[in-house]
Amino acid sequence: MKLPQKGNIRSIIFPIFLLCTLISNKPYAQDTFAFASTSNNTPTEIPGKALPKFEFQGFPREYELDQITTDIAGEHILGESIAKKLYLLDGKYTSQEAVVPGNPLTKTLISKPVIYDAVKRIEKHLKRKVKKGEMTVDSAFTIMNKVLDIALNIRVTDTEKFESELSSLNDNESRVDLFINRVQLNY
């Protein structure tokens, strides 16, 4: 039996080593420099990438708001028009359905619950800031008025991308920023 020569062994081992490296898909040369970690998977923002803006068709709601009296809408810390718009929002976004026919119990159905919940959270956030004195009533009124105008106008449109963006936000300031700075109503 003839033993392979020294140069031939290297020519056999190197392709086998290269093949094993490619199959395992693990770069051995970088193991000592970088470690893959799944615990810190925070997305990095690209500096030049702008956040998405949303445009929706807007319609005036004065006729509907004139039909609502202060007795029906109640009072609100931000004013009468906000109270009327919140009453209109509840009427447009919620409906009652009987649990069982003949039973007086009903359940409330919410259309577009992501948007409805965000508006309610923003309202609560603004009321809290006004009560603490961190924000004036006028600035809170301006913000809430625009948020309600947007919510009332987008109820019947396709808002899938807007809702996914809204549900990805964790704090109320980001939600306010989305409604105020990144949504445009075209009247």
Buried (B, 14 or more C-beta within 10 A) or exposed (E): EEEEEEEEEEEEEEEEEEEEEEEEEEEEEEEEEEEEEEEEEEEEEEEEEEEEEBEBEBEEBEEBBEEBEEEEBEEBBBBBBBBBBBBBBBEBBEEEEEEEEEEEEEEEEEEBEBBBBBBBBBBEBBBEBBEEEEBEEEEBBEBBBBBBBBBBBBBEEEBEEBBEBBEEBEEBEEBBEBBBEBBEBEE
